Amino acid sequence: MDDRMTIDEGLRLVAGMFVMASVALGWWVHPGFFLFTAFVGANLAQSAVTKWCPMMWLLKRAGLPATRTATG
């Protein structure tokens, strides 16, 4: 089985890291960083409705596979 991260897994990783970083920055640096948290949430919501996500496009361009492939 292919152990490489898929686009869906990469998207969840990036979104989670963006949210954690923006919350930390909003807490310790400036409350304006909470707007980035809202932006990430809004982008996830729009991608669910439109079936298009800019980060998924970037991850595909980076070479992440769309699905896992069975080997053997």
Biopython code that builds the backbone (N, CA, C, O; Angstrom):
import numpy as np
from Bio.PDB.StructureBuilder import StructureBuilder

atoms = [
    (1, "MET", "N", (0.836, -1.181, 0.000)),
    (1, "MET", "CA", (0.000, 0.000, 0.000)),
    (1, "MET", "C", (0.880, 1.243, 0.000)),
    (1, "MET", "O", (1.924, 1.276, 0.651)),
    (2, "ASP", "N", (0.454, 2.255, -0.729)),
    (2, "ASP", "CA", (1.208, 3.501, -0.846)),
    (2, "ASP", "C", (1.055, 4.312, 0.440)),
    (2, "ASP", "O", (-0.063, 4.593, 0.871)),
    (3, "ASP", "N", (2.179, 4.687, 1.050)),
    (3, "ASP", "CA", (2.149, 5.419, 2.310)),
    (3, "ASP", "C", (2.210, 6.928, 2.132)),
    (3, "ASP", "O", (2.237, 7.663, 3.119)),
    (4, "ARG", "N", (2.233, 7.402, 0.901)),
    (4, "ARG", "CA", (2.282, 8.854, 0.692)),
    (4, "ARG", "C", (0.974, 9.507, 1.119)),
    (4, "ARG", "O", (-0.093, 8.899, 1.037)),
    (5, "MET", "N", (1.069, 10.730, 1.567)),
    (5, "MET", "CA", (-0.103, 11.490, 1.990)),
    (5, "MET", "C", (-0.942, 11.855, 0.768)),
    (5, "MET", "O", (-0.400, 12.265, -0.258)),
    (6, "THR", "N", (-2.258, 11.707, 0.874)),
    (6, "THR", "CA", (-3.148, 12.077, -0.221)),
    (6, "THR", "C", (-3.490, 13.564, -0.128)),
    (6, "THR", "O", (-3.171, 14.223, 0.863)),
    (7, "ILE", "N", (-4.137, 14.081, -1.163)),
    (7, "ILE", "CA", (-4.546, 15.480, -1.180)),
    (7, "ILE", "C", (-5.494, 15.782, -0.021)),
    (7, "ILE", "O", (-5.356, 16.815, 0.633)),
    (8, "ASP", "N", (-6.447, 14.900, 0.238)),
    (8, "ASP", "CA", (-7.395, 15.129, 1.339)),
    (8, "ASP", "C", (-6.685, 15.194, 2.685)),
    (8, "ASP", "O", (-6.985, 16.058, 3.510)),
    (9, "GLU", "N", (-5.753, 14.288, 2.904)),
    (9, "GLU", "CA", (-4.998, 14.296, 4.159)),
    (9, "GLU", "C", (-4.121, 15.545, 4.261)),
    (9, "GLU", "O", (-3.988, 16.136, 5.332)),
    (10, "GLY", "N", (-3.530, 15.936, 3.138)),
    (10, "GLY", "CA", (-2.709, 17.148, 3.120)),
    (10, "GLY", "C", (-3.533, 18.387, 3.419)),
    (10, "GLY", "O", (-3.082, 19.286, 4.129)),
    (11, "LEU", "N", (-4.740, 18.434, 2.877)),
    (11, "LEU", "CA", (-5.622, 19.575, 3.133)),
    (11, "LEU", "C", (-5.975, 19.663, 4.609)),
    (11, "LEU", "O", (-5.943, 20.750, 5.186)),
    (12, "ARG", "N", (-6.310, 18.544, 5.226)),
    (12, "ARG", "CA", (-6.631, 18.556, 6.658)),
    (12, "ARG", "C", (-5.425, 18.972, 7.489)),
    (12, "ARG", "O", (-5.566, 19.702, 8.470)),
    (13, "LEU", "N", (-4.232, 18.507, 7.098)),
    (13, "LEU", "CA", (-3.020, 18.887, 7.808)),
    (13, "LEU", "C", (-2.764, 20.390, 7.702)),
    (13, "LEU", "O", (-2.517, 21.048, 8.712)),
    (14, "VAL", "N", (-2.821, 20.932, 6.498)),
    (14, "VAL", "CA", (-2.560, 22.359, 6.297)),
    (14, "VAL", "C", (-3.605, 23.207, 7.011)),
    (14, "VAL", "O", (-3.255, 24.173, 7.689)),
    (15, "ALA", "N", (-4.880, 22.859, 6.870)),
    (15, "ALA", "CA", (-5.935, 23.636, 7.535)),
    (15, "ALA", "C", (-5.764, 23.598, 9.049)),
    (15, "ALA", "O", (-5.906, 24.625, 9.713)),
    (16, "GLY", "N", (-5.464, 22.437, 9.594)),
    (16, "GLY", "CA", (-5.263, 22.323, 11.035)),
    (16, "GLY", "C", (-4.072, 23.134, 11.514)),
    (16, "GLY", "O", (-4.141, 23.785, 12.557)),
    (17, "MET", "N", (-2.982, 23.100, 10.762)),
    (17, "MET", "CA", (-1.804, 23.877, 11.148)),
    (17, "MET", "C", (-2.078, 25.378, 11.041)),
    (17, "MET", "O", (-1.645, 26.147, 11.900)),
    (18, "PHE", "N", (-2.795, 25.803, 9.990)),
    (18, "PHE", "CA", (-3.140, 27.218, 9.850)),
    (18, "PHE", "C", (-4.013, 27.679, 11.010)),
    (18, "PHE", "O", (-3.792, 28.758, 11.560)),
    (19, "VAL", "N", (-4.996, 26.880, 11.384)),
    (19, "VAL", "CA", (-5.887, 27.257, 12.487)),
    (19, "VAL", "C", (-5.105, 27.329, 13.794)),
    (19, "VAL", "O", (-5.238, 28.298, 14.542)),
    (20, "MET", "N", (-4.289, 26.310, 14.076)),
    (20, "MET", "CA", (-3.518, 26.326, 15.328)),
    (20, "MET", "C", (-2.557, 27.513, 15.369)),
    (20, "MET", "O", (-2.431, 28.171, 16.402)),
    (21, "ALA", "N", (-1.884, 27.790, 14.262)),
    (21, "ALA", "CA", (-0.946, 28.916, 14.229)),
    (21, "ALA", "C", (-1.666, 30.248, 14.389)),
    (21, "ALA", "O", (-1.199, 31.115, 15.127)),
    (22, "SER", "N", (-2.803, 30.424, 13.704)),
    (22, "SER", "CA", (-3.507, 31.703, 13.789)),
    (22, "SER", "C", (-4.128, 31.916, 15.163)),
    (22, "SER", "O", (-4.187, 33.051, 15.636)),
    (23, "VAL", "N", (-4.587, 30.866, 15.808)),
    (23, "VAL", "CA", (-5.107, 31.007, 17.173)),
    (23, "VAL", "C", (-3.975, 31.376, 18.126)),
    (23, "VAL", "O", (-4.143, 32.250, 18.977)),
    (24, "ALA", "N", (-2.828, 30.719, 17.993)),
    (24, "ALA", "CA", (-1.687, 31.046, 18.854)),
    (24, "ALA", "C", (-1.236, 32.488, 18.628)),
    (24, "ALA", "O", (-0.972, 33.214, 19.587)),
    (25, "LEU", "N", (-1.149, 32.899, 17.374)),
    (25, "LEU", "CA", (-0.753, 34.276, 17.079)),
    (25, "LEU", "C", (-1.789, 35.276, 17.587)),
    (25, "LEU", "O", (-1.436, 36.346, 18.083)),
    (26, "GLY", "N", (-3.052, 34.927, 17.463)),
    (26, "GLY", "CA", (-4.108, 35.798, 17.966)),
    (26, "GLY", "C", (-4.080, 35.923, 19.477)),
    (26, "GLY", "O", (-4.403, 36.976, 20.026)),
    (27, "TRP", "N", (-3.699, 34.862, 20.140)),
    (27, "TRP", "CA", (-3.658, 34.873, 21.610)),
    (27, "TRP", "C", (-2.438, 35.633, 22.127)),
    (27, "TRP", "O", (-2.548, 36.460, 23.032)),
    (28, "TRP", "N", (-1.256, 35.339, 21.533)),
    (28, "TRP", "CA", (-0.021, 35.883, 22.079)),
    (28, "TRP", "C", (0.507, 37.127, 21.373)),
    (28, "TRP", "O", (1.282, 37.875, 21.969)),
    (29, "VAL", "N", (0.115, 37.377, 20.118)),
    (29, "VAL", "CA", (0.696, 38.497, 19.378)),
    (29, "VAL", "C", (-0.299, 39.630, 19.191)),
    (29, "VAL", "O", (-0.078, 40.741, 19.673)),
    (30, "HIS", "N", (-1.403, 39.350, 18.487)),
    (30, "HIS", "CA", (-2.395, 40.391, 18.211)),
    (30, "HIS", "C", (-3.723, 39.723, 17.863)),
    (30, "HIS", "O", (-3.748, 38.760, 17.097)),
    (31, "PRO", "N", (-4.833, 40.226, 18.422)),
    (31, "PRO", "CA", (-6.141, 39.607, 18.148)),
    (31, "PRO", "C", (-6.549, 39.630, 16.671)),
    (31, "PRO", "O", (-7.445, 38.888, 16.268)),
    (32, "GLY", "N", (-5.913, 40.459, 15.876)),
    (32, "GLY", "CA", (-6.230, 40.501, 14.450)),
    (32, "GLY", "C", (-5.944, 39.190, 13.740)),
    (32, "GLY", "O", (-6.523, 38.915, 12.689)),
    (33, "PHE", "N", (-5.057, 38.379, 14.302)),
    (33, "PHE", "CA", (-4.758, 37.087, 13.687)),
    (33, "PHE", "C", (-5.946, 36.138, 13.737)),
    (33, "PHE", "O", (-5.981, 35.164, 12.984)),
    (34, "PHE", "N", (-6.915, 36.395, 14.601)),
    (34, "PHE", "CA", (-8.124, 35.559, 14.625)),
    (34, "PHE", "C", (-8.904, 35.676, 13.319)),
    (34, "PHE", "O", (-9.670, 34.777, 12.972)),
    (35, "LEU", "N", (-8.716, 36.769, 12.597)),
    (35, "LEU", "CA", (-9.369, 36.911, 11.292)),
    (35, "LEU", "C", (-8.866, 35.853, 10.313)),
    (35, "LEU", "O", (-9.615, 35.402, 9.447)),
    (36, "PHE", "N", (-7.607, 35.459, 10.446)),
    (36, "PHE", "CA", (-7.088, 34.399, 9.584)),
    (36, "PHE", "C", (-7.766, 33.073, 9.893)),
    (36, "PHE", "O", (-8.020, 32.275, 8.991)),
    (37, "THR", "N", (-8.059, 32.837, 11.172)),
    (37, "THR", "CA", (-8.799, 31.635, 11.550)),
    (37, "THR", "C", (-10.160, 31.631, 10.866)),
    (37, "THR", "O", (-10.594, 30.607, 10.337)),
    (38, "ALA", "N", (-10.830, 32.776, 10.879)),
    (38, "ALA", "CA", (-12.130, 32.896, 10.218)),
    (38, "ALA", "C", (-11.995, 32.688, 8.713)),
    (38, "ALA", "O", (-12.865, 32.075, 8.094)),
    (39, "PHE", "N", (-10.921, 33.190, 8.121)),
    (39, "PHE", "CA", (-10.691, 33.012, 6.688)),
    (39, "PHE", "C", (-10.540, 31.533, 6.338)),
    (39, "PHE", "O", (-11.100, 31.072, 5.343)),
    (40, "VAL", "N", (-9.794, 30.795, 7.143)),
    (40, "VAL", "CA", (-9.616, 29.359, 6.889)),
    (40, "VAL", "C", (-10.963, 28.646, 6.967)),
    (40, "VAL", "O", (-11.274, 27.815, 6.113)),
    (41, "GLY", "N", (-11.770, 28.966, 7.990)),
    (41, "GLY", "CA", (-13.094, 28.349, 8.117)),
    (41, "GLY", "C", (-13.999, 28.694, 6.953)),
    (41, "GLY", "O", (-14.718, 27.835, 6.443)),
    (42, "ALA", "N", (-13.967, 29.961, 6.526)),
    (42, "ALA", "CA", (-14.798, 30.383, 5.387)),
    (42, "ALA", "C", (-14.357, 29.679, 4.109)),
    (42, "ALA", "O", (-15.195, 29.301, 3.290)),
    (43, "ASN", "N", (-13.056, 29.501, 3.934)),
    (43, "ASN", "CA", (-12.561, 28.817, 2.744)),
    (43, "ASN", "C", (-12.968, 27.347, 2.744)),
    (43, "ASN", "O", (-13.315, 26.803, 1.696)),
    (44, "LEU", "N", (-12.928, 26.700, 3.905)),
    (44, "LEU", "CA", (-13.379, 25.311, 3.986)),
    (44, "LEU", "C", (-14.868, 25.197, 3.663)),
    (44, "LEU", "O", (-15.292, 24.264, 2.981)),
    (45, "ALA", "N", (-15.658, 26.155, 4.158)),
    (45, "ALA", "CA", (-17.098, 26.138, 3.873)),
    (45, "ALA", "C", (-17.372, 26.364, 2.388)),
    (45, "ALA", "O", (-18.194, 25.661, 1.800)),
    (46, "GLN", "N", (-16.695, 27.338, 1.775)),
    (46, "GLN", "CA", (-16.938, 27.595, 0.351)),
    (46, "GLN", "C", (-16.490, 26.415, -0.483)),
    (46, "GLN", "O", (-17.113, 26.118, -1.503)),
    (47, "SER", "N", (-15.415, 25.723, -0.080)),
    (47, "SER", "CA", (-14.974, 24.574, -0.875)),
    (47, "SER", "C", (-15.975, 23.422, -0.792)),
    (47, "SER", "O", (-16.106, 22.646, -1.739)),
    (48, "ALA", "N", (-16.673, 23.308, 0.324)),
    (48, "ALA", "CA", (-17.699, 22.268, 0.442)),
    (48, "ALA", "C", (-18.875, 22.556, -0.483)),
    (48, "ALA", "O", (-19.493, 21.634, -1.017)),
    (49, "VAL", "N", (-19.182, 23.836, -0.668)),
    (49, "VAL", "CA", (-20.323, 24.227, -1.504)),
    (49, "VAL", "C", (-19.951, 24.222, -2.985)),
    (49, "VAL", "O", (-20.721, 23.737, -3.814)),
    (50, "THR", "N", (-18.770, 24.761, -3.327)),
    (50, "THR", "CA", (-18.392, 24.910, -4.731)),
    (50, "THR", "C", (-17.608, 23.726, -5.286)),
    (50, "THR", "O", (-17.419, 23.623, -6.498)),
    (51, "LYS", "N", (-17.148, 22.828, -4.403)),
    (51, "LYS", "CA", (-16.321, 21.679, -4.803)),
    (51, "LYS", "C", (-14.983, 22.115, -5.402)),
    (51, "LYS", "O", (-14.396, 21.381, -6.198)),
    (52, "TRP", "N", (-14.485, 23.324, -5.023)),
    (52, "TRP", "CA", (-13.198, 23.815, -5.485)),
    (52, "TRP", "C", (-12.465, 24.442, -4.319)),
    (52, "TRP", "O", (-13.029, 25.261, -3.594)),
    (53, "CYS", "N", (-11.209, 24.061, -4.136)),
    (53, "CYS", "CA", (-10.413, 24.567, -3.028)),
    (53, "CYS", "C", (-9.026, 24.932, -3.560)),
    (53, "CYS", "O", (-8.346, 24.086, -4.140)),
    (54, "PRO", "N", (-8.607, 26.172, -3.369)),
    (54, "PRO", "CA", (-7.285, 26.570, -3.856)),
    (54, "PRO", "C", (-6.148, 25.736, -3.258)),
    (54, "PRO", "O", (-5.183, 25.425, -3.956)),
    (55, "MET", "N", (-6.248, 25.374, -1.987)),
    (55, "MET", "CA", (-5.180, 24.583, -1.371)),
    (55, "MET", "C", (-5.104, 23.197, -1.990)),
    (55, "MET", "O", (-4.007, 22.656, -2.137)),
    (56, "MET", "N", (-6.229, 22.609, -2.355)),
    (56, "MET", "CA", (-6.194, 21.295, -2.998)),
    (56, "MET", "C", (-5.507, 21.392, -4.361)),
    (56, "MET", "O", (-4.805, 20.471, -4.778)),
    (57, "TRP", "N", (-5.714, 22.511, -5.045)),
    (57, "TRP", "CA", (-5.042, 22.727, -6.322)),
    (57, "TRP", "C", (-3.527, 22.794, -6.101)),
    (57, "TRP", "O", (-2.756, 22.197, -6.853)),
    (58, "LEU", "N", (-3.106, 23.530, -5.057)),
    (58, "LEU", "CA", (-1.678, 23.635, -4.753)),
    (58, "LEU", "C", (-1.084, 22.285, -4.367)),
    (58, "LEU", "O", (0.021, 21.947, -4.793)),
    (59, "LEU", "N", (-1.805, 21.518, -3.570)),
    (59, "LEU", "CA", (-1.314, 20.209, -3.158)),
    (59, "LEU", "C", (-1.206, 19.254, -4.348)),
    (59, "LEU", "O", (-0.290, 18.434, -4.410)),
    (60, "LYS", "N", (-2.133, 19.362, -5.279)),
    (60, "LYS", "CA", (-2.063, 18.536, -6.491)),
    (60, "LYS", "C", (-0.841, 18.927, -7.314)),
    (60, "LYS", "O", (-0.136, 18.066, -7.839)),
    (61, "ARG", "N", (-0.596, 20.233, -7.422)),
    (61, "ARG", "CA", (0.576, 20.710, -8.155)),
    (61, "ARG", "C", (1.877, 20.277, -7.463)),
    (61, "ARG", "O", (2.903, 20.090, -8.116)),
    (62, "ALA", "N", (1.818, 20.121, -6.128)),
    (62, "ALA", "CA", (2.987, 19.683, -5.377)),
    (62, "ALA", "C", (3.251, 18.183, -5.524)),
    (62, "ALA", "O", (4.284, 17.683, -5.079)),
    (63, "GLY", "N", (2.310, 17.469, -6.154)),
    (63, "GLY", "CA", (2.532, 16.058, -6.431)),
    (63, "GLY", "C", (1.846, 15.085, -5.505)),
    (63, "GLY", "O", (2.097, 13.883, -5.592)),
    (64, "LEU", "N", (0.988, 15.561, -4.620)),
    (64, "LEU", "CA", (0.268, 14.640, -3.747)),
    (64, "LEU", "C", (-0.770, 13.873, -4.568)),
    (64, "LEU", "O", (-1.458, 14.462, -5.403)),
    (65, "PRO", "N", (-0.886, 12.574, -4.338)),
    (65, "PRO", "CA", (-1.867, 11.786, -5.102)),
    (65, "PRO", "C", (-3.292, 12.056, -4.622)),
    (65, "PRO", "O", (-3.517, 12.384, -3.458)),
    (66, "ALA", "N", (-4.240, 11.914, -5.533)),
    (66, "ALA", "CA", (-5.641, 12.128, -5.192)),
    (66, "ALA", "C", (-6.161, 11.012, -4.290)),
    (66, "ALA", "O", (-6.947, 11.262, -3.376)),
    (67, "THR", "N", (-5.726, 9.792, -4.548)),
    (67, "THR", "CA", (-6.171, 8.627, -3.757)),
    (67, "THR", "C", (-4.988, 7.701, -3.536)),
    (67, "THR", "O", (-3.951, 7.824, -4.187)),
    (68, "ARG", "N", (-5.161, 6.784, -2.615)),
    (68, "ARG", "CA", (-4.139, 5.763, -2.383)),
    (68, "ARG", "C", (-4.285, 4.671, -3.438)),
    (68, "ARG", "O", (-5.389, 4.355, -3.879)),
    (69, "THR", "N", (-3.165, 4.113, -3.825)),
    (69, "THR", "CA", (-3.195, 3.009, -4.776)),
    (69, "THR", "C", (-2.666, 1.768, -4.081)),
    (69, "THR", "O", (-1.688, 1.825, -3.335)),
    (70, "ALA", "N", (-3.320, 0.655, -4.331)),
    (70, "ALA", "CA", (-2.889, -0.619, -3.758)),
    (70, "ALA", "C", (-1.732, -1.162, -4.587)),
    (70, "ALA", "O", (-1.771, -1.137, -5.817)),
    (71, "THR", "N", (-0.719, -1.645, -3.913)),
    (71, "THR", "CA", (0.404, -2.257, -4.623)),
    (71, "THR", "C", (0.543, -3.698, -4.169)),
    (71, "THR", "O", (0.154, -4.054, -3.057)),
    (72, "GLY", "N", (1.084, -4.494, -5.015)),
    (72, "GLY", "CA", (1.318, -5.854, -4.582)),
    (72, "GLY", "C", (0.805, -6.823, -5.537)),
    (72, "GLY", "O", (0.924, -8.028, -5.317)),
]
sb = StructureBuilder()
sb.init_structure("model")
sb.init_model(0)
sb.init_chain("A")
sb.init_seg("    ")
for serial, (resi, resn, name, xyz) in enumerate(atoms, 1):
    if name == "N":
        sb.init_residue(resn, " ", resi, " ")
    sb.init_atom(name, np.array(xyz, "f"), 0.0, 1.0, " ", f" {name:<3s}", serial, name[0])
structure = sb.get_structure()
